Amino acid sequence: YQYLRKYKRGENLDHFLFSPEMTEGTEEECLKLLLEFCGRHNPSWTELSNFTHFLNFQLSKCEKSIFCSQVVGRDFQGF
């Protein structure tokens, strides 16, 4: 939700890292964003669950990847 919220607002995500302690928005806002970005019209709870698990997995991998680090970002801007 933190990533989707910042993405929708047009914020720079290059230096953002997920923080479970940081709470933003409401449950209603979270659900609206998930429905918007899920890519399915009228998704089931299972589809939303699969979407959130997949997105969480991908973003966790991205945060740990050397290719998405500040070191690489300095030399290859926009990579």
CNS distance restraints for C-alpha pairs under 8 A (distance, minus, plus):
assign (resid   1 and name CA) (resid   5 and name CA) 5.88 0.50 0.50
assign (resid   1 and name CA) (resid  30 and name CA) 6.12 0.50 0.50
assign (resid   1 and name CA) (resid  33 and name CA) 7.44 0.50 0.50
assign (resid   1 and name CA) (resid  34 and name CA) 7.56 0.50 0.50
assign (resid   2 and name CA) (resid   6 and name CA) 6.23 0.50 0.50
assign (resid   2 and name CA) (resid  18 and name CA) 6.98 0.50 0.50
assign (resid   2 and name CA) (resid  24 and name CA) 7.27 0.50 0.50
assign (resid   3 and name CA) (resid   7 and name CA) 5.97 0.50 0.50
assign (resid   3 and name CA) (resid  13 and name CA) 7.43 0.50 0.50
assign (resid   3 and name CA) (resid  18 and name CA) 7.59 0.50 0.50
assign (resid   4 and name CA) (resid   8 and name CA) 6.04 0.50 0.50
assign (resid   4 and name CA) (resid  33 and name CA) 7.00 0.50 0.50
assign (resid   4 and name CA) (resid  37 and name CA) 7.96 0.50 0.50
assign (resid   5 and name CA) (resid   9 and name CA) 6.37 0.50 0.50
assign (resid   5 and name CA) (resid  33 and name CA) 7.28 0.50 0.50
assign (resid   6 and name CA) (resid  10 and name CA) 6.31 0.50 0.50
assign (resid   6 and name CA) (resid  11 and name CA) 5.20 0.50 0.50
assign (resid   6 and name CA) (resid  12 and name CA) 7.57 0.50 0.50
assign (resid   6 and name CA) (resid  13 and name CA) 7.25 0.50 0.50
assign (resid   7 and name CA) (resid  11 and name CA) 5.78 0.50 0.50
assign (resid   7 and name CA) (resid  12 and name CA) 7.51 0.50 0.50
assign (resid   7 and name CA) (resid  13 and name CA) 7.16 0.50 0.50
assign (resid  12 and name CA) (resid  16 and name CA) 7.71 0.50 0.50
assign (resid  14 and name CA) (resid  68 and name CA) 7.93 0.50 0.50
assign (resid  15 and name CA) (resid  70 and name CA) 7.63 0.50 0.50
assign (resid  17 and name CA) (resid  63 and name CA) 6.91 0.50 0.50
assign (resid  25 and name CA) (resid  29 and name CA) 6.20 0.50 0.50
assign (resid  25 and name CA) (resid  30 and name CA) 7.13 0.50 0.50
assign (resid  26 and name CA) (resid  30 and name CA) 6.29 0.50 0.50
assign (resid  27 and name CA) (resid  31 and name CA) 6.20 0.50 0.50
assign (resid  28 and name CA) (resid  32 and name CA) 6.23 0.50 0.50
assign (resid  29 and name CA) (resid  33 and name CA) 6.24 0.50 0.50
assign (resid  30 and name CA) (resid  34 and name CA) 6.21 0.50 0.50
assign (resid  31 and name CA) (resid  35 and name CA) 6.11 0.50 0.50
assign (resid  32 and name CA) (resid  36 and name CA) 6.12 0.50 0.50
assign (resid  33 and name CA) (resid  37 and name CA) 6.13 0.50 0.50
assign (resid  34 and name CA) (resid  38 and name CA) 5.65 0.50 0.50
assign (resid  34 and name CA) (resid  48 and name CA) 7.15 0.50 0.50
assign (resid  34 and name CA) (resid  52 and name CA) 7.82 0.50 0.50
assign (resid  35 and name CA) (resid  39 and name CA) 7.63 0.50 0.50
assign (resid  35 and name CA) (resid  40 and name CA) 7.72 0.50 0.50
assign (resid  35 and name CA) (resid  42 and name CA) 7.78 0.50 0.50
assign (resid  35 and name CA) (resid  43 and name CA) 7.43 0.50 0.50
assign (resid  35 and name CA) (resid  48 and name CA) 7.54 0.50 0.50
assign (resid  38 and name CA) (resid  43 and name CA) 7.78 0.50 0.50
assign (resid  38 and name CA) (resid  48 and name CA) 6.76 0.50 0.50
assign (resid  38 and name CA) (resid  51 and name CA) 6.30 0.50 0.50
assign (resid  43 and name CA) (resid  47 and name CA) 5.76 0.50 0.50
assign (resid  43 and name CA) (resid  48 and name CA) 6.47 0.50 0.50
assign (resid  44 and name CA) (resid  48 and name CA) 6.37 0.50 0.50
assign (resid  45 and name CA) (resid  49 and name CA) 6.00 0.50 0.50
assign (resid  46 and name CA) (resid  50 and name CA) 6.09 0.50 0.50
assign (resid  47 and name CA) (resid  51 and name CA) 6.07 0.50 0.50
assign (resid  48 and name CA) (resid  52 and name CA) 6.15 0.50 0.50
assign (resid  49 and name CA) (resid  53 and name CA) 6.15 0.50 0.50
assign (resid  50 and name CA) (resid  54 and name CA) 6.02 0.50 0.50
assign (resid  51 and name CA) (resid  55 and name CA) 6.00 0.50 0.50
assign (resid  52 and name CA) (resid  56 and name CA) 5.91 0.50 0.50
assign (resid  53 and name CA) (resid  57 and name CA) 6.09 0.50 0.50
assign (resid  54 and name CA) (resid  58 and name CA) 6.18 0.50 0.50
assign (resid  55 and name CA) (resid  59 and name CA) 6.04 0.50 0.50
assign (resid  56 and name CA) (resid  60 and name CA) 6.00 0.50 0.50
assign (resid  57 and name CA) (resid  61 and name CA) 6.28 0.50 0.50
assign (resid  58 and name CA) (resid  62 and name CA) 6.13 0.50 0.50
assign (resid  59 and name CA) (resid  63 and name CA) 6.14 0.50 0.50
assign (resid  60 and name CA) (resid  64 and name CA) 6.50 0.50 0.50
assign (resid  61 and name CA) (resid  65 and name CA) 6.07 0.50 0.50
assign (resid  62 and name CA) (resid  68 and name CA) 6.26 0.50 0.50
assign (resid  63 and name CA) (resid  68 and name CA) 6.76 0.50 0.50
assign (resid  63 and name CA) (resid  69 and name CA) 7.54 0.50 0.50
assign (resid  64 and name CA) (resid  68 and name CA) 7.67 0.50 0.50
assign (resid  64 and name CA) (resid  69 and name CA) 7.82 0.50 0.50
assign (resid  65 and name CA) (resid  69 and name CA) 6.60 0.50 0.50
assign (resid  66 and name CA) (resid  71 and name CA) 7.80 0.50 0.50
assign (resid  66 and name CA) (resid  72 and name CA) 7.08 0.50 0.50
assign (resid  67 and name CA) (resid  72 and name CA) 5.95 0.50 0.50
assign (resid  67 and name CA) (resid  73 and name CA) 7.84 0.50 0.50
assign (resid  67 and name CA) (resid  79 and name CA) 7.83 0.50 0.50
assign (resid  68 and name CA) (resid  72 and name CA) 6.75 0.50 0.50
assign (resid  68 and name CA) (resid  73 and name CA) 6.87 0.50 0.50
assign (resid  68 and name CA) (resid  79 and name CA) 7.63 0.50 0.50
assign (resid  69 and name CA) (resid  73 and name CA) 6.15 0.50 0.50
assign (resid  70 and name CA) (resid  74 and name CA) 6.11 0.50 0.50
assign (resid  71 and name CA) (resid  75 and name CA) 7.16 0.50 0.50
assign (resid  72 and name CA) (resid  76 and name CA) 5.86 0.50 0.50
assign (resid  72 and name CA) (resid  77 and name CA) 7.88 0.50 0.50
assign (resid  72 and name CA) (resid  79 and name CA) 7.94 0.50 0.50
assign (resid  73 and name CA) (resid  77 and name CA) 5.05 0.50 0.50
assign (resid  73 and name CA) (resid  78 and name CA) 6.95 0.50 0.50
assign (resid  73 and name CA) (resid  79 and name CA) 6.61 0.50 0.50
